[in-house]
Amino acid sequence: MIKLHNISKSFGEHHVLKDVSASFERGKVNFVIGRSGSGKSVLTKCTVGLIEPDLGYVEYDGRDFTRMSLKERKSIRQEIGMLFQGSALFDSMSVEENVRFPLRMFSDLSEKEIQMRAAACLERVELSDAGTRFPSECSGGMQKRVGIARAIAMNPKYLFCDEPNSGLDPQTAIVIDQLIKEITLEYQMTTVVISHDMNSVMEASDTIHFVHEGSILWNGDRHQLLEGGVAELESFVFASDLMRQIRKNQSTP
């Protein structure tokens, strides 16, 4: 479990995060949703230590990450997997080499063990036959799956996904949603997904945190989400025709 305790962050006179507290549960897909500029990305960067909060602290399974030295933080960072919005694959490396990269950088495995682990991760995302391809030879959905394979290569306890369905067609997005949900359960990871894609929220979320103007204004699950009750949340969630129709169907006897 990851816990945020009273996190605040300002840049000059701009207060981006205001006394934010949240819990992201183990074995669940924990979504953080909100409009662009609401503070989602800064919240994530504070959580993984890319930005230092002005106030508050972050715990990883009871370990106070914020107050750790850089050396102490390294051990926790090795337990974190990251799936980036644009996949962030190395164009000059093959698919398999991309997956091997964190293992070579951060593990003590032998070259044979690295090869076996990379192959197992690619098999898990159904890309066993794509190891010799380069990212430019892969579709957007395949690149996302390579990114997931790389993210789980170190067998992480924590997985952060930044807009995992960005740029994908709806059918491929569903595949990625299901894969994230499956590996979260399989590896019993604490998964945090940053998104404004309501289809993804309804497909894959276990818990949801709604960020509005630097504060977590609401949290709950997808069923409670449809009940509304908070004006800012309703305005965000039911902006699309699809979500309005889902809500209508839910309320129809």
N, C-alpha and C positions, 0 to 999 in steps of 0.2 A: 504494500500500500504506500502511496505517496500522499503526504499531507502538506498543505500550504497553510501557514499560520500568519494571518494579518499582514499580507504582503502589500507594500505600497511602493510606487516608483514614479518619479517625476523627471522630466527633462526640462530644465529651466522652470518656467512658470506653468508648464503643461503637466497636469497631474494625470498620468496614464492609468495607473492602478491605485485603487483607494481601499486599503484595509481588506484585502481579498483573503478569504479562508475557504478551503475546499479539500475534499478527500477523493482520491482516485483509487478505486478498489482493485484488488488482485483478482485475476481470472475474469475480468470484465472489460468491455470496451467502453471507455469513459469519454464522451464527447464534450468538447467545449465549442459552443456556437455563439454567433453574434455578428453584427454588421462589420463591414470593413472599418478599421479605425477604432473599434470598441475596446481594444486592449488584449485580444486573444494571443497575438504573436509575442507581445512583450511578456505576457504571463508565462507562456511556454519557455521563452528564453531565460526568464528568472528561475523557472523550475529546473532547467538543466544547467544553469550556471553560466550561460553566455552573457547574461546581464546580471549585475548585482542589485538586489532590492535595496531601497533606502531604509525600509523598516520591514520587520518580520523575518521569517525563516522557513526553510523547506526541509521536510523529513522524508527519508527513504527507509521504510520499514524501521522507524524509530531512530535512525541515524541522522543527526543534525548536519545536513549537507552544507548549509549556508555558512556555518561557522568553521568548517573544515579547512585545513591548509590545502594548497594546490596538490601536494603529494597524496594527501588523504582522499581528495576528491577523485583522483585518477582511478582508484579502485572501484568507485561507484560508476564512473563514466564507462568503465569496461563492462558494466552490467546493463548499459543502455543501448538500445537499437534505435536507429533513426530512419524513417522513410520520408524523403524530401518531396516537396511539391513537384519539382521537375525531374524527379528520380535521381538527378545528380550523379549519373554514371560517368566513368572516365571513358571518353570517346576512343582513346588510343589503346584501351584494354578490351580483350574479349569478354563475353558474358561471364565465363568461368573465372577469369582473372579479376574481374570486378568483385566477385563474391569472395575470392581468396584474399583480397586486399586487407580487410580488417584482421583476418586471422594471422597474416604475416606481420602486421604492424603491432598487434596487441596480445597475441597468444604465444605460448611456448611450444606449440605443436610442431611435430616434424613435418617435412614437406609431404610425406605420404599421408599423414593424418590430415593435413590441410586439404589435400586433394580429395580425400574421402569425405570430409565434412562439407566442402563446397559442392561435391556431387550430390550429397544427401539433401542439402538445402535446395538445390535446383530441382531435384526430384520432387521435393515437397510442394513446390509451386508449379509442377508439371512442365518443366523446361529442361528435362534431362538431355534432349537432343539439340539444345540450342547453345551449348557451352562454347563452341568455337566461333559463334557469330559475334559481330561487333554491334554496339548499341544502334548505330545508324541503319543496321539491317533488321532491327526489331521494331514492331509496332509499338504504339504508346502503351497499350495494355501489357505487352511483353516486357517493356522497360520497367513498368511498375512492379511486375512480378519479380524481375531481377533485383529491383530495389528492395523488395520484401525478403528475398533470399539472402541478400547481403546483410540486411538489418537483423536477421535471426542467426547469422553465421556464428556469432559469439555466444549463442544460447542465452539471450538477455533475459533479465528479470522484468525490464521495463521497455516499452516500445512507444515511441512518439511518432505520430503520422501527421504531416502537414498537408492538408488538402489532398488526400490520396487519390481522389477522383478527378482532379483538375485536368481538363482537356480530353477526358474520355467520353466515348459514347455511352448511353444509358445501359446497354447490355453488358459492356465491358466493366462499367462501374459496379454493377451488381456482383460480378465475379470477384472484383477486388474487395468489395465489402464482405462477401462471404469468406474469402480467404483470410482477411484480417480477423474476423470473428472466430474462425476455426483455429488459427494458430494461437490466438489469445487463450482459448480454452485448452488447447493441446499442451502449450508450454506454461500455462498458468501464469501468464505475464500480467503486469499492470499496464494496460494499453490506454494511451491518451491520444485522441484524434481531434485535430483542429479543423473545423469545417463550417461552411455555410450552406452545404448541400442538404436540403431537407429530405431528399430521397434516401441519401446515405444514412442520415440520422434515423429514419424510420426503419431502414433495412438492418442496420448493424449495431445500434446503440444499446447499451445496458443502463448506463446512467448519462444524464445530460446536465451540463452547466451552461446557463445563458449569461453571457457577459454583456453588460450595457453601460457605456460611458465609464469604464474602468472598474465596475463593481459586478459581482455575481448577484444578479437580481432574482434568479430563480434556479432551482435544481430539482430534478426528479427523473422519472423514466418516460418512455415514449407514450405510454398510455395516459399518464398525467399531463403530458405535453398537449394532447388534444383537448383537454378540459379547459385550457387557457386560464383566465382569471387575472393575469397581469397584462395590462394594456400594451406595454412595450414588447412583451413576448409575443402576444397575439399579432401585433403589427408585423413582426419579423417572420413568424412561422407561417401565417396564413396570407402572405403576400402573393403566393402562386395559386393558380386555379386548381392545381392538383391537390394541394393541401386543404383548400377550402372544400373540395369534393370529398376528401377523406373524412374531414370533420362532419360534413353533412351526412355521409353514410353511417358514421358512428352514432349520430344522434337520431337516425331514423329507426323506428321500432321494427 
